Amino acid sequence: MPAIGITGGISTGKTSFVECLRELVPDARYFDADLAAREVGDKDPEVRGLIEKEFGAGIYSRSGDLNREQVRSIVFADAEKKRALEQILHPRIRRQWSLEAERHRNSTELFFADIPLLYETSGETLCDRVVVVACSPRVQLERLRARKGLEQAEAQQMIDAQMPLTDKIARADHVVWNNGGRGELKEQARLLVDFWNERKRNNA
């Protein structure tokens, strides 16, 4: 089965879409880049050392967990720090999920890679298909403000700091439109799963 990359913009509903997929195809294989980043940042001694060197030893709590809110504040305000963090994390995460995708390439199971920065890290080159979860700018802004408790200008600044969603849509194999409720999102997930399974049968 092909490796299917899933991406989108901040607060467009990518996580909710993956949850729908997990309900529809619980036996599929899933890779979560955000979860991998948390595990690497907290548990990999080499990564911890590099992050402490870049951000200071105080960036980790006494229990040993990375203070992600503090990191986000720093990298949002400092492009050099953002690039430094990306250079530490992205190659390791890419290596993890590319190896997993390769292991499942001859499997009959679907493999989904949930990668927020898929296009930004050229991860689409490792995927056979890419799904972009999108919504209107108004809905995206409202969701982000509600989720983070942000003022409008601050939320818009976070959105503007990302690759434009329109660019991701233009490059996608499939676009899931998430302006509505969960029922509509799940129905789109169901249609895509049916499509992928039909391709599998035709290629068998």
C-alpha positions in Angstrom: 0.0 0.0 0.0 1.1 3.6 -0.6 2.3 6.0 2.1 -0.3 8.7 2.4 0.9 12.0 3.9 -1.6 14.1 5.7 -1.0 17.8 6.3 -2.8 21.2 6.5 -2.6 24.5 8.2 -2.8 25.4 11.9 -6.3 24.8 13.2 -7.7 23.5 9.9 -8.7 20.2 11.5 -6.0 17.8 10.5 -6.1 16.1 13.9 -9.8 15.6 13.7 -9.5 14.1 10.2 -6.9 11.6 11.5 -9.2 10.7 14.3 -11.9 10.0 11.7 -9.5 7.8 9.8 -8.6 5.9 13.0 -12.3 5.2 13.5 -12.8 4.0 10.0 -9.5 2.0 9.6 -8.2 1.1 13.1 -5.9 -1.5 11.6 -4.0 0.9 9.4 -0.6 2.1 10.4 -0.2 5.7 11.6 2.8 8.0 12.2 2.3 11.2 14.2 5.1 13.7 13.7 4.1 15.9 16.6 4.2 12.9 19.0 7.5 11.8 17.5 8.9 15.3 18.1 7.7 15.2 21.7 9.4 11.9 22.3 12.6 12.9 20.7 12.7 16.2 22.5 12.1 14.6 25.9 13.9 11.3 25.7 16.8 11.4 23.2 19.9 12.5 25.1 21.7 13.8 22.0 18.6 16.0 21.1 18.3 17.2 24.7 21.9 18.3 24.7 21.5 20.2 21.4 18.3 21.9 22.6 19.8 22.9 25.9 22.8 24.3 24.1 20.6 26.4 21.8 17.9 27.5 24.3 19.6 27.1 27.8 19.3 24.3 30.4 16.2 26.0 31.9 14.2 25.0 28.8 13.6 21.7 30.5 11.6 21.3 33.7 12.9 19.5 36.8 10.9 16.4 35.7 12.9 16.4 32.5 10.1 17.6 30.1 10.7 20.2 27.4 8.8 23.5 28.1 7.1 23.6 24.8 5.2 26.8 25.4 8.4 28.6 26.1 10.0 27.1 23.0 7.1 28.2 20.9 7.3 31.7 22.2 11.0 31.9 21.5 10.9 30.5 18.0 7.9 32.5 17.0 9.8 35.7 17.9 13.3 34.6 16.6 13.7 33.1 13.1 17.2 32.0 13.8 16.1 30.0 16.8 13.3 28.5 14.8 15.7 27.3 12.1 18.1 25.9 14.7 15.2 23.9 16.3 14.1 22.6 12.9 17.7 21.5 12.1 17.7 19.5 15.3 14.3 17.9 15.0 13.3 17.6 11.4 16.0 15.2 10.1 15.4 12.8 12.9 11.7 12.8 12.5 11.9 12.4 8.8 14.3 9.5 9.2 11.8 7.8 11.6 8.7 8.0 9.4 10.5 7.4 6.1 11.9 4.1 7.5 8.4 3.2 8.7 6.8 4.0 5.4 9.4 1.9 3.6 8.7 -1.0 5.9 5.0 -0.9 5.0 5.4 -0.3 1.3 4.9 -4.0 0.5 2.1 -4.3 3.2 -1.6 -4.6 2.5 -2.3 -2.1 5.3 -2.8 1.6 4.7 0.0 3.8 6.1 -0.8 7.4 7.1 1.9 9.9 8.0 0.5 12.9 9.9 3.1 15.6 9.2 2.2 19.2 9.8 5.3 20.5 8.0 5.1 18.0 5.2 5.8 20.4 2.3 8.1 22.6 4.3 10.4 19.7 4.9 10.0 18.2 1.3 8.3 15.2 2.9 5.9 14.8 0.0 8.7 13.2 -1.9 8.4 10.2 0.4 4.6 9.9 -0.1 2.6 8.3 -2.8 -0.4 10.5 -2.1 -0.9 13.7 0.0 -4.1 14.8 1.7 -4.4 18.5 2.7 -7.0 19.3 5.3 -8.2 22.9 4.6 -10.9 25.4 5.6 -11.7 29.0 4.9 -9.5 31.7 6.3 -12.3 33.0 8.5 -13.0 29.5 10.0 -9.2 28.9 10.5 -8.8 32.2 12.3 -11.9 31.6 14.6 -10.7 28.1 15.5 -7.2 29.2 16.3 -8.4 32.1 18.5 -10.8 29.8 20.3 -8.2 27.0 20.8 -5.3 29.2 22.0 -7.3 32.1 23.5 -5.5 34.6 21.2 -6.3 38.1 20.1 -7.2 38.3 16.4 -3.9 40.0 15.3 -1.8 37.5 17.2 -3.7 34.5 15.7 -3.4 36.0 12.2 0.3 36.5 12.7 0.7 32.8 13.5 -1.2 31.8 10.4 0.8 34.2 8.2 4.0 32.7 9.5 3.2 29.4 7.9 3.3 28.3 4.2 0.1 29.7 2.6 -2.7 27.1 2.8 -3.5 27.9 -0.9 0.0 26.7 -1.9 -0.6 23.4 -0.1 -4.0 22.9 -1.7 -2.5 23.5 -5.1 0.1 20.7 -4.5 -2.3 18.2 -2.9 -3.6 14.9 -4.4 -6.7 15.2 -2.3 -8.2 18.1 -0.5 -10.5 17.6 2.5 -12.7 20.7 3.1 -13.4 21.2 6.8 -15.7 24.2 7.2 -18.5 22.1 8.6 -19.0 19.6 11.4 -17.4 16.3 12.3 -20.0 14.3 10.3 -19.1 16.0 7.1 -15.4 15.5 7.8 -15.9 11.8 8.5 -17.9 11.3 5.3 -15.0 12.7 3.3 -12.6 10.4 5.2 -14.9 7.5 4.3 -14.9 8.4 0.6 -11.1 8.6 0.5 -10.7 5.3 2.3 -13.1 3.7 -0.2 -11.1 5.2 -3.0 -7.7 3.9 -1.7 -9.2 0.5 -1.0 -10.5 0.3 -4.6 -7.1 1.3 -5.9 -5.6 -1.5 -3.8 -8.0 -4.0 -5.3 -7.3 -2.9 -8.8 -3.6 -3.1 -8.3 -3.7 -6.5 -6.6 
